[in-house]
Amino acid sequence: MNRRGRVLAVNISKEKGTRKSNVGQSCLVPALGLKDDAHAGEWHRQVSLLAMESIDKMVQLGLKVGPGDFAENITTQGLDLLKLPIGTRFKIGQSSLLEVTQIGKICHTRCAIYYQAGDCVMPKEGIFAKVLAGGEIKVGEEIHVLSGDSDHQ
């Protein structure tokens, strides 16, 4: 498995369940999440990540979607997020350290994203993490898996 990827977009929104906008850079706050994002909080889903490769699947189905449209905080490229088991730790940039806490999610009701995009890939292919060490993150920075993936155990 590829142990490196990169940040394609850093996305925030003021409300939960809505598309997020790429702000280019932001700050990860320990035990909280992405600064100024509606999902930040003291819980296990502080930061959401979705691969551009997953978004591309929706584009191939004819949807006009891109980074942030599935309410993910960080859109990644080049890293198979679904192969990172719970407990995997990874760095973004120089100082940010995150730990995978959940893979996918159950959507009990269809959110605004489903109605806007026609489908939502986040419940199937998104992952969630908590912030162990914070710092500035920006588009283009490297994501480096430190532990937890199947090749490393």
C-alpha positions in Angstrom: 0.0 0.0 0.0 1.1 3.5 -0.7 2.0 5.1 2.6 2.0 8.7 1.2 -0.5 11.0 -0.4 -1.2 14.7 -0.5 -3.8 17.2 0.4 -5.8 18.3 -2.6 -8.2 20.6 -0.7 -8.8 21.9 2.8 -12.6 22.4 3.2 -14.7 24.1 5.9 -18.4 25.0 6.3 -20.3 27.0 8.9 -23.1 24.3 9.1 -23.2 20.6 9.4 -24.6 18.5 6.5 -23.7 21.1 3.8 -21.1 21.2 1.1 -17.8 22.7 2.3 -15.6 25.3 0.5 -11.9 24.9 -0.2 -10.1 27.5 1.9 -6.6 26.4 0.7 -5.2 26.3 4.2 -6.3 26.2 7.8 -5.2 25.0 11.2 -5.8 21.7 12.9 -6.5 22.2 16.6 -5.7 19.3 19.0 -8.7 17.5 20.4 -11.0 19.7 18.4 -10.6 19.5 14.6 -10.3 22.0 11.8 -10.5 25.6 12.9 -13.7 27.4 12.0 -15.5 24.2 10.8 -19.0 23.2 11.9 -17.8 19.6 12.7 -15.0 20.6 15.0 -15.7 19.4 18.5 -14.6 17.2 21.3 -15.7 13.9 19.7 -14.3 11.1 17.6 -15.2 12.5 14.2 -13.2 15.8 14.5 -11.9 15.7 10.9 -13.3 13.9 7.9 -11.2 12.8 4.9 -12.3 11.7 1.4 -10.1 10.6 -1.5 -10.3 12.4 -4.8 -10.4 8.9 -6.3 -13.7 8.4 -4.5 -15.1 11.7 -5.8 -13.9 10.7 -9.3 -16.2 7.6 -9.1 -19.2 10.0 -8.6 -18.0 12.1 -11.5 -17.9 9.0 -13.7 -21.5 8.4 -12.8 -22.4 11.8 -14.3 -22.5 13.9 -11.1 -21.0 17.4 -11.2 -19.1 17.2 -7.9 -15.6 18.1 -6.6 -13.6 18.6 -3.4 -15.8 19.6 -0.5 -19.1 18.6 -2.1 -19.4 15.6 0.2 -18.7 17.7 3.3 -15.2 16.3 3.8 -12.6 18.5 5.6 -9.6 17.2 3.7 -9.7 15.9 0.2 -6.7 13.6 -0.4 -5.0 12.2 -3.5 -2.8 9.1 -3.9 -3.6 7.4 -0.6 -6.1 4.5 -0.2 -8.0 5.8 2.8 -10.1 2.6 3.1 -6.9 0.6 3.8 -6.1 2.6 6.9 -7.6 0.7 9.9 -8.9 2.4 13.0 -6.0 3.4 15.1 -3.7 4.3 12.1 -1.7 7.5 12.8 -0.7 9.8 10.0 1.0 13.2 9.6 -0.1 16.1 7.5 2.7 18.6 6.8 5.4 19.1 9.4 3.5 19.1 12.7 -0.1 17.8 12.5 -0.7 14.3 13.8 -4.1 12.5 13.3 -5.5 9.1 14.2 -8.2 7.3 12.3 -11.3 6.8 14.5 -14.0 5.6 12.1 -14.3 4.3 8.6 -17.5 5.3 6.8 -20.6 6.3 8.6 -24.3 5.4 8.8 -26.6 8.0 7.3 -30.0 7.6 9.0 -31.5 10.4 6.9 -30.5 11.7 3.6 -28.6 15.0 4.1 -28.5 18.1 1.9 -25.5 16.7 0.1 -27.4 13.6 -1.1 -30.2 15.8 -2.5 -27.7 18.3 -4.1 -25.4 15.7 -5.5 -27.8 12.8 -6.1 -25.7 10.4 -4.1 -23.2 10.6 -1.2 -19.9 8.7 -1.3 -18.9 9.8 2.2 -20.8 7.1 4.2 -19.1 4.4 2.2 -15.6 5.7 1.5 -14.9 8.6 3.9 -12.8 8.2 7.0 -12.8 10.2 10.3 -9.9 11.1 12.6 -9.1 12.9 15.8 -6.4 15.5 16.0 -3.5 14.5 18.3 -1.1 17.3 17.4 -2.2 20.4 15.6 -0.7 22.8 13.2 -1.2 24.6 9.9 -2.1 22.5 6.9 -2.5 23.5 3.3 -3.2 22.3 -0.2 -0.2 20.3 -1.6 1.2 19.1 1.7 2.2 15.5 2.0 0.3 13.0 4.1 2.5 10.3 5.6 1.1 7.1 7.2 3.1 6.4 10.4 1.4 3.2 11.7 -1.6 1.0 11.6 -1.9 0.0 7.9 -1.7 -3.7 6.9 1.7 -3.4 5.3 3.2 -2.0 8.5 1.9 -4.4 11.2 
